[in-house]
């Protein structure tokens, strides 16, 4: 049956924390955000079927319905530290705003068992979202209905311990810890639902998994579901190799190549003096190699702790770019709580990134960027590549 949750949330996607308005004549140094969400989710999850979602289950064919819906109320003050008052005082940007957003995502999935033992399966779903009022990016009273998932797939055994899983069409895909490959779609702006971000599926995905025991190799082609107003025509392809330890840990590596991109790439002026350089289509040819992993369960004093991490190196010879980034997640499970309340451990996720850009025209210029990510809410392990939920 469906889940219903009423959740006050102290954090939004923008990561701004709550702060009171400053006294007259003085601006508060921090932004403020408060939100309240009501969510409804129904469907099969984590491989457990809820009988009420099964429409048909006879002669090897199983049909299921799925439903997600949410309403999110947001109030923010001193957005972006009210920098618009200094950098663009005539823009009319209001740093204090309230808005309401919602979405509904219905879907239908099927599984059909072939006589050969293989399973044909697929899913069709859509998202309708809307924002009432003006959101943090000065956009509101708008929304859209878009296709979410529409894929057809087949999985089965090849013998000798080998199994396969092939799919074609829009669907979700998460690799590793989700640092490189996770959310395949964009919400907000003309589509509405900026904070909820209900769209997750890639606009087009060709995915192949080949597994042997606890080792899974994945090859993929992905076309992200971008906003029509800022579509960079990006296309990605790559491979992933992952080992899942029976005790719960995993170790893997991901390689991603940007096959096509019209997205512009800004570069700071030499020495940081002067206007930046914006190169159209410069992201094409960017290649990234990432390594990720999760620890097995510990014993003794650390038995309730779990750690995940990922580090990646990125290069693009066309613009002489080299960058690296990484993150570490530390999660703790409160084992003394009742079993129904242990599902999602609290976690903190520090994030570091460095970008180094070299220019060959007039000597060498280096720009370094470091970012620290605030503690995240709850960290959930992504599904194994060989068992992506339908």
C-alpha positions as CSV (number, residue, x, y, z in Angstrom):
1,X,0.0,0.0,0.0
2,X,1.1,3.6,-0.4
3,X,3.3,5.6,2.0
4,X,2.3,8.9,3.4
5,X,4.7,11.3,5.1
6,X,4.6,14.8,6.6
7,X,8.1,16.0,6.8
8,X,9.4,19.4,8.0
9,X,12.7,19.9,6.1
10,X,15.5,22.3,7.2
11,X,17.4,21.9,4.0
12,X,16.5,22.5,0.4
13,X,18.3,21.7,-2.8
14,X,19.9,25.1,-2.7
15,X,21.6,24.3,0.6
16,X,20.8,27.7,2.3
17,X,20.2,27.7,6.0
18,X,17.7,29.7,8.0
19,X,18.7,33.0,9.5
20,X,16.7,36.0,10.8
21,X,16.3,39.2,8.9
22,X,18.9,41.8,9.9
23,X,17.9,45.0,11.7
24,X,17.0,48.1,9.5
25,X,20.1,49.4,7.8
26,X,21.9,46.1,8.0
27,X,21.6,43.0,5.8
28,X,21.7,39.5,7.3
29,X,24.7,37.6,6.2
30,X,22.9,34.3,5.7
31,X,19.8,33.3,3.8
32,X,16.7,31.7,5.4
33,X,14.7,28.8,4.2
34,X,11.8,26.9,5.7
35,X,9.9,24.1,4.0
36,X,7.1,21.6,4.5
37,X,6.5,18.7,2.3
38,X,3.7,16.2,2.0
39,X,4.7,13.1,0.0
40,X,2.8,10.1,-1.3
41,X,4.7,7.1,-2.8
42,X,3.1,3.8,-4.0
43,X,4.6,1.0,-5.9
44,X,7.1,-1.8,-5.5
45,X,10.4,-0.9,-3.8
46,X,13.6,-2.8,-3.0
47,X,12.3,-5.9,-4.6
48,X,9.3,-6.2,-2.2
49,X,5.9,-6.3,-4.0
50,X,2.9,-4.7,-2.4
51,X,-0.1,-6.8,-3.4
52,X,-2.3,-3.7,-3.8
53,X,-0.1,-2.4,-6.7
54,X,-0.4,-5.6,-8.7
55,X,-3.0,-5.3,-11.5
56,X,-2.5,-8.6,-13.1
57,X,-0.4,-11.7,-12.3
58,X,-1.2,-14.7,-14.6
59,X,0.4,-16.8,-17.3
60,X,3.9,-15.4,-16.6
61,X,2.7,-11.7,-17.0
62,X,2.7,-9.3,-14.1
63,X,1.4,-5.7,-14.3
64,X,1.9,-3.1,-11.6
65,X,0.9,0.5,-11.1
66,X,3.1,3.1,-9.5
67,X,2.4,6.5,-8.1
68,X,4.4,9.4,-6.6
69,X,3.0,12.8,-5.6
70,X,4.2,15.6,-3.4
71,X,3.3,19.2,-2.3
72,X,6.1,21.4,-1.1
73,X,5.7,24.8,0.6
74,X,8.8,27.0,0.8
75,X,9.7,30.3,2.4
76,X,13.1,31.9,1.8
77,X,14.6,35.3,2.9
78,X,17.8,37.0,1.9
79,X,18.3,34.8,-1.2
80,X,21.9,34.6,-2.4
81,X,22.8,36.9,0.5
82,X,21.0,39.7,-1.4
83,X,24.0,40.1,-3.7
84,X,21.7,41.5,-6.4
85,X,21.4,44.7,-4.4
86,X,25.1,45.2,-4.9
87,X,25.9,43.7,-8.3
88,X,22.6,44.6,-10.1
89,X,20.6,47.1,-8.1
90,X,18.2,47.8,-11.0
91,X,17.3,44.2,-11.6
92,X,14.3,44.3,-9.3
93,X,15.2,40.9,-7.8
94,X,13.4,40.2,-4.5
95,X,15.5,38.3,-2.1
96,X,12.5,37.3,0.0
97,X,9.9,35.0,-1.5
98,X,7.4,32.2,-0.8
99,X,6.1,29.6,-3.2
100,X,4.3,26.3,-3.4
101,X,5.2,23.5,-5.8
102,X,3.8,20.0,-6.5
103,X,4.1,17.1,-8.8
104,X,2.4,13.8,-9.6
105,X,4.2,10.8,-11.3
106,X,2.0,7.9,-12.3
107,X,3.4,4.8,-14.0
108,X,2.8,1.3,-15.2
109,X,5.3,-1.5,-15.4
110,X,5.3,-5.1,-16.6
111,X,7.3,-8.3,-16.4
112,X,6.8,-11.3,-18.7
113,X,8.5,-14.6,-18.2
114,X,9.6,-16.2,-21.5
115,X,9.8,-20.0,-22.0
116,X,13.6,-19.7,-22.3
117,X,13.7,-18.4,-18.7
118,X,14.5,-14.8,-19.7
119,X,12.4,-12.0,-18.4
120,X,11.1,-9.2,-20.6
121,X,10.2,-6.1,-18.6
122,X,9.5,-2.4,-19.0
123,X,8.0,0.7,-17.6
124,X,6.0,3.8,-18.7
125,X,5.6,6.8,-16.5
126,X,5.1,10.6,-16.8
127,X,5.6,13.7,-14.5
128,X,3.3,16.6,-14.2
129,X,4.7,19.5,-12.0
130,X,3.8,23.1,-11.2
131,X,5.1,26.0,-9.2
132,X,2.7,28.6,-7.7
133,X,4.4,31.9,-6.8
134,X,8.0,33.0,-7.5
135,X,10.8,30.6,-6.7
136,X,14.5,31.2,-5.8
137,X,15.4,31.8,-9.4
138,X,12.7,34.4,-10.0
139,X,10.6,31.9,-12.0
140,X,7.0,30.9,-11.1
141,X,3.4,30.2,-12.0
142,X,4.6,27.7,-14.5
143,X,4.8,23.9,-15.0
144,X,5.0,21.1,-17.5
145,X,4.0,17.5,-18.2
146,X,6.8,15.4,-19.6
147,X,7.5,11.8,-20.3
148,X,9.6,10.2,-17.6
149,X,10.3,6.5,-18.2
150,X,9.6,4.5,-21.4
151,X,11.9,1.6,-21.7
152,X,11.9,-2.0,-22.8
153,X,14.4,-4.5,-21.3
154,X,15.3,-8.1,-21.1
155,X,17.4,-10.0,-18.5
156,X,18.4,-13.6,-18.1
157,X,21.1,-16.1,-17.6
158,X,23.7,-17.2,-20.1
159,X,25.0,-20.2,-18.2
160,X,28.3,-20.7,-16.4
161,X,27.4,-18.1,-13.8
162,X,26.9,-15.3,-16.4
163,X,23.8,-13.1,-16.5
164,X,22.8,-10.2,-18.6
165,X,20.4,-7.2,-18.4
166,X,19.8,-5.0,-21.5
167,X,17.5,-2.0,-21.8
168,X,16.7,0.7,-24.2
169,X,14.6,3.9,-23.6
170,X,14.3,6.6,-21.0
171,X,15.0,5.3,-17.5
172,X,16.9,6.1,-14.3
173,X,20.6,5.0,-13.9
174,X,22.8,5.6,-10.9
175,X,26.5,4.4,-10.8
176,X,28.9,4.3,-7.9
177,X,27.9,6.6,-5.1
178,X,26.1,8.8,-7.6
179,X,28.8,11.5,-7.8
180,X,29.2,11.2,-11.5
181,X,26.1,9.4,-12.9
182,X,22.9,9.8,-11.0
183,X,20.1,12.3,-11.9
184,X,19.4,12.2,-15.6
185,X,16.8,15.0,-15.8
186,X,16.3,18.7,-14.9
187,X,13.3,20.2,-13.1
188,X,12.5,23.8,-12.1
189,X,12.3,26.9,-14.3
190,X,9.7,26.4,-17.1
191,X,9.0,22.9,-15.8
192,X,8.3,23.9,-12.2
193,X,9.0,22.0,-9.0
194,X,12.5,23.4,-8.5
195,X,13.0,22.0,-5.0
196,X,11.2,18.6,-5.4
197,X,13.1,17.8,-8.6
198,X,10.8,14.9,-9.5
199,X,12.4,14.1,-12.8
200,X,15.2,11.5,-12.6
201,X,15.2,9.5,-15.8
202,X,17.6,10.1,-18.7
203,X,15.8,11.2,-21.9
204,X,17.4,8.3,-23.8
205,X,19.4,5.5,-22.3
206,X,21.0,2.3,-23.8
207,X,22.3,0.2,-20.9
208,X,23.9,-3.2,-20.9
209,X,24.9,-5.2,-17.8
210,X,26.9,-8.4,-17.8
211,X,27.4,-10.1,-14.4
212,X,29.5,-13.0,-13.2
213,X,29.1,-13.8,-9.6
214,X,29.6,-10.6,-7.6
215,X,31.2,-8.7,-10.5
216,X,29.1,-6.5,-12.8
217,X,30.3,-4.7,-16.0
218,X,28.1,-2.0,-17.4
219,X,28.2,-0.2,-20.7
220,X,25.9,2.8,-21.3
221,X,24.9,5.6,-23.6
222,X,23.0,8.5,-22.0
223,X,21.2,11.6,-23.3
224,X,20.1,13.8,-20.4
225,X,16.6,15.2,-20.2
226,X,17.6,18.9,-20.2
227,X,15.4,22.0,-20.0
228,X,14.2,23.0,-23.5
229,X,15.4,26.6,-22.8
230,X,19.0,25.5,-22.0
231,X,19.4,22.2,-23.9
232,X,23.1,21.7,-24.5
233,X,22.5,18.6,-26.7
234,X,24.8,16.6,-24.4
235,X,25.5,12.9,-25.0
236,X,27.5,10.7,-22.7
237,X,28.9,7.1,-23.0
238,X,31.1,5.0,-20.8
239,X,31.6,1.8,-18.9
240,X,31.5,0.8,-15.2
241,X,33.0,-2.2,-13.4
242,X,31.8,-3.0,-9.9
243,X,32.4,-5.7,-7.3
244,X,29.7,-6.3,-4.6
245,X,31.0,-8.0,-1.5
246,X,28.4,-10.4,0.0
247,X,28.8,-8.6,3.3
248,X,27.5,-5.3,1.9
249,X,30.5,-3.4,0.7
250,X,31.4,-2.6,-2.9
251,X,34.3,-1.4,-5.0
252,X,34.2,-0.1,-8.6
253,X,35.3,2.3,-11.3
254,X,33.5,4.4,-13.9
255,X,34.7,6.0,-17.1
256,X,32.6,8.6,-18.8
257,X,33.2,10.3,-22.2
258,X,31.3,13.4,-23.4
259,X,30.5,12.4,-27.0
260,X,28.6,15.6,-27.9
261,X,27.9,18.9,-26.2
262,X,27.0,22.5,-27.2
263,X,27.2,23.7,-23.6
264,X,29.5,26.7,-23.1
265,X,32.5,26.6,-20.8
266,X,33.6,29.8,-18.9
267,X,37.3,30.3,-18.0
268,X,38.6,33.0,-15.8
269,X,40.9,35.6,-17.3
270,X,44.7,35.2,-16.7
271,X,45.5,36.2,-13.2
272,X,41.8,36.8,-12.5
273,X,41.9,40.3,-14.2
274,X,39.5,41.1,-16.9
275,X,36.4,39.5,-18.4
276,X,36.2,35.7,-18.5
277,X,36.4,33.7,-21.7
278,X,33.3,31.7,-22.7
279,X,33.9,28.9,-25.2
280,X,30.8,27.4,-26.9
281,X,30.8,23.6,-27.1
282,X,34.1,23.3,-25.2
283,X,32.7,20.5,-22.9
284,X,32.7,18.0,-25.8
285,X,35.6,15.6,-25.5
286,X,35.7,15.8,-21.7
287,X,36.7,12.4,-20.2
288,X,36.3,11.4,-16.5
289,X,37.6,8.4,-14.6
290,X,36.2,7.8,-11.1
291,X,36.9,5.2,-8.4
292,X,34.3,4.5,-5.7
293,X,33.7,2.1,-2.8
294,X,31.9,1.3,0.4
295,X,33.2,-0.4,3.5
296,X,31.9,-3.8,4.7
297,X,30.2,-3.8,8.2
298,X,32.6,-3.3,11.0
299,X,32.8,-5.0,14.4
300,X,33.3,-3.6,17.8
301,X,33.1,0.1,18.4
302,X,32.5,0.9,14.6
303,X,29.9,-1.8,14.0
304,X,27.1,0.8,13.3
305,X,29.3,2.9,11.0
306,X,29.6,2.7,7.2
307,X,31.8,4.8,4.9
308,X,31.5,5.4,1.2
309,X,33.8,7.4,-1.0
310,X,34.5,8.4,-4.6
311,X,37.3,10.3,-6.3
312,X,37.4,11.3,-10.0
313,X,39.9,12.8,-12.4
314,X,38.6,14.8,-15.4
315,X,40.5,16.0,-18.5
316,X,39.8,17.8,-21.8
317,X,42.7,18.3,-24.1
318,X,40.7,20.6,-26.4
319,X,40.7,23.3,-23.7
320,X,43.7,22.1,-21.8
321,X,41.6,21.3,-18.7
322,X,42.5,19.1,-15.8
323,X,40.3,18.7,-12.7
324,X,39.7,16.3,-9.8
325,X,37.0,16.0,-7.2
326,X,35.9,13.6,-4.5
327,X,33.6,13.0,-1.6
328,X,33.4,10.9,1.5
329,X,30.2,9.8,3.3
330,X,30.2,8.7,6.9
331,X,26.9,7.0,8.0
332,X,25.7,5.8,11.3
333,X,22.8,3.4,12.0
334,X,20.9,3.7,15.2
335,X,20.6,0.0,15.9
336,X,18.9,0.4,19.2
337,X,15.8,1.9,17.6
338,X,12.8,-0.2,16.7
339,X,13.4,-2.1,13.4
340,X,11.0,0.0,11.4
341,X,13.0,3.2,12.1
342,X,16.5,1.9,11.1
343,X,16.1,2.2,7.3
344,X,18.1,5.4,6.6
345,X,21.2,6.2,8.6
346,X,22.2,9.8,9.1
347,X,25.3,10.8,7.2
348,X,27.7,13.7,6.7
349,X,29.3,14.2,3.2
350,X,32.3,16.4,2.9
351,X,33.1,17.3,-0.7
352,X,36.3,18.6,-2.2
353,X,37.1,19.7,-5.7
354,X,40.0,21.2,-7.5
355,X,40.2,22.6,-11.0
356,X,43.4,23.5,-12.8
357,X,43.3,25.3,-16.2
358,X,46.4,25.8,-18.2
359,X,46.7,28.4,-21.0
360,X,49.4,28.1,-23.6
361,X,49.1,31.5,-25.2
362,X,50.9,33.7,-22.6
363,X,52.6,31.5,-20.2
364,X,50.7,29.3,-17.7
365,X,47.8,30.4,-15.7
366,X,46.4,28.2,-12.9
367,X,43.0,28.6,-11.2
368,X,42.1,26.5,-8.2
369,X,38.6,26.0,-6.9
370,X,37.8,24.3,-3.6
371,X,34.4,23.6,-2.2
372,X,33.2,22.3,1.1
373,X,29.8,20.5,1.1
374,X,27.7,20.9,4.2
375,X,26.5,17.8,6.1
376,X,23.8,16.1,4.0
377,X,20.5,14.6,5.3
378,X,20.3,10.9,4.8
379,X,22.4,8.8,2.5
380,X,20.9,5.9,0.7
381,X,22.9,3.2,-1.1
382,X,22.2,3.2,-4.8
383,X,20.9,-0.1,-6.2
384,X,23.3,-2.6,-7.8
385,X,23.7,-2.0,-11.5
386,X,22.4,-5.6,-12.1
387,X,19.2,-5.0,-10.2
388,X,17.8,-1.6,-11.1
389,X,14.3,-1.4,-9.9
390,X,11.5,-1.5,-12.5
